[in-house]
Amino acid sequence: MKQRGNSTLGMVLMMLLMGGLTLHATRTQLSQSMVLVADEQLHSQDFWQAQAALEWGSVQHWPQATGWQCQQWTAEQWQSCLLRMEDDNALLSGHGEGRGLWLYRWVSIPNTQPQRQAHGWIDYCPLSQPALCQPEAAGL
């Protein structure tokens, strides 16, 4: 008669232990997910900074010169660069300063104002030597 409550007490302790383990596992999974969310948010910010810099660069006036030319909008921390090619074609790039993501767009530049080419948006470096795709590496 004295042992009647022991099985109930054991079951309650087992339920508390299982609940504690479940809460710990959930907290661990949540903290790992928060790191992934932060990385995704940082990438999204990098992308939109680069996209904005690319759009800003497409409305700028670019002098007739060879090699990479860069313009910066300090207030927004954007940099847009243009590499003139043959036949009035050029490669326009944009990125947020201090950010690692660059976006590119093929443009026509018959004068000083770029004109977007249809289907010219690129999210990777289209040049044969990737080191030439970033103006800093090309000597700017």
C-alpha positions as CSV (number, residue, x, y, z in Angstrom):
1,M,0.0,0.0,0.0
2,K,2.9,2.4,0.6
3,Q,4.2,2.1,-3.0
4,R,1.0,3.1,-4.8
5,G,2.1,6.7,-5.6
6,N,5.6,5.8,-6.8
7,S,4.7,4.9,-10.3
8,T,2.7,8.1,-10.7
9,L,5.6,10.2,-9.4
10,G,8.0,8.3,-11.7
11,M,5.8,9.1,-14.7
12,V,5.6,12.8,-13.8
13,L,9.4,12.9,-13.5
14,M,9.7,11.1,-16.8
15,M,7.3,13.6,-18.5
16,L,9.3,16.6,-17.0
17,L,12.6,15.1,-18.3
18,M,11.2,14.5,-21.8
19,G,9.7,18.1,-21.8
20,G,13.0,19.6,-20.8
21,L,14.9,17.6,-23.5
22,T,12.4,18.7,-26.1
23,L,12.7,22.3,-25.1
24,H,16.5,22.1,-25.2
25,A,16.4,20.6,-28.7
26,T,14.0,23.2,-29.9
27,R,16.2,26.0,-28.5
28,T,19.2,24.6,-30.2
29,Q,17.4,24.3,-33.5
30,L,16.1,27.8,-33.2
31,S,19.5,29.3,-32.5
32,Q,20.9,27.5,-35.6
33,S,18.0,28.8,-37.7
34,M,18.7,32.3,-36.5
35,V,22.2,32.2,-38.0
36,L,20.7,31.0,-41.3
37,V,18.2,33.8,-41.3
38,A,20.9,36.4,-40.5
39,D,23.0,35.1,-43.4
40,E,20.0,35.3,-45.7
41,Q,19.2,38.8,-44.6
42,L,22.8,39.9,-45.2
43,H,22.8,38.4,-48.7
44,S,19.4,40.1,-49.4
45,Q,20.9,43.5,-48.3
46,D,24.0,43.0,-50.4
47,F,21.8,42.1,-53.5
48,W,19.6,45.1,-53.2
49,Q,22.6,47.4,-52.6
50,A,24.2,46.1,-55.8
51,Q,21.0,46.3,-57.7
52,A,20.4,49.9,-56.6
53,A,24.0,50.8,-57.6
54,L,23.6,49.2,-61.0
55,E,20.4,51.1,-61.6
56,W,22.0,54.4,-60.4
57,G,25.0,53.7,-62.7
58,S,22.7,53.2,-65.7
59,V,21.5,56.8,-65.5
60,Q,25.0,58.4,-65.0
61,H,27.0,60.1,-67.7
62,W,30.2,58.2,-68.5
63,P,33.2,59.9,-70.2
64,Q,34.8,58.4,-73.3
65,A,37.7,56.5,-71.8
66,T,39.1,53.0,-71.9
67,G,39.4,50.6,-69.0
68,W,37.2,50.6,-65.9
69,Q,35.7,53.9,-64.8
70,C,33.9,54.1,-61.5
71,Q,31.5,56.6,-59.9
72,Q,30.5,56.6,-56.3
73,W,27.5,57.9,-54.5
74,T,28.9,58.5,-51.1
75,A,25.6,59.2,-49.4
76,E,24.2,55.8,-50.3
77,Q,27.6,54.0,-50.3
78,W,27.1,52.8,-53.9
79,Q,29.7,52.2,-56.5
80,S,29.0,51.7,-60.1
81,C,31.7,51.0,-62.7
82,L,31.8,50.8,-66.5
83,L,34.1,48.9,-68.8
84,R,33.9,50.0,-72.4
85,M,34.3,47.3,-75.0
86,E,34.3,47.4,-78.8
87,D,31.2,48.5,-80.9
88,D,29.8,50.8,-78.3
89,N,29.2,47.9,-75.9
90,A,30.1,48.1,-72.3
91,L,29.8,46.1,-69.0
92,L,28.2,48.0,-66.2
93,S,28.8,46.8,-62.6
94,G,27.3,47.8,-59.3
95,H,27.8,47.0,-55.7
96,G,27.4,48.5,-52.2
97,E,30.7,49.7,-50.8
98,G,32.2,47.3,-48.4
99,R,29.9,44.5,-49.7
100,G,31.1,41.4,-51.6
101,L,28.3,41.0,-54.1
102,W,28.6,42.6,-57.5
103,L,26.0,42.6,-60.2
104,Y,26.6,43.2,-63.9
105,R,24.6,44.4,-66.9
106,W,25.6,44.6,-70.6
107,V,24.8,48.1,-71.9
108,S,25.2,50.0,-75.2
109,I,26.9,53.3,-74.8
110,P,26.9,55.2,-78.1
111,N,27.5,58.5,-76.3
112,T,27.9,59.2,-72.6
113,Q,24.6,57.7,-71.4
114,P,24.3,53.8,-71.1
115,Q,21.3,52.1,-72.7
116,R,20.3,48.7,-71.3
117,Q,20.6,45.8,-73.6
118,A,17.7,43.4,-73.6
119,H,18.4,40.4,-71.4
120,G,21.7,41.9,-70.4
121,W,21.4,41.5,-66.6
122,I,24.0,39.1,-65.2
123,D,24.7,38.0,-61.6
124,Y,28.1,36.7,-62.3
125,C,31.3,38.0,-64.0
126,P,30.9,37.4,-67.8
127,L,34.6,38.2,-68.6
128,S,37.0,35.3,-69.4
129,Q,39.4,36.4,-66.6
130,P,37.4,36.9,-63.3
131,A,40.2,39.1,-61.9
132,L,39.3,41.7,-64.6
133,C,35.7,41.9,-63.4
134,Q,36.4,43.9,-60.3
135,P,37.8,47.4,-60.9
136,E,40.1,47.2,-57.8
137,A,41.8,44.2,-59.2
138,A,42.1,45.8,-62.7
139,G,44.1,48.7,-61.3
140,L,41.6,51.2,-60.0
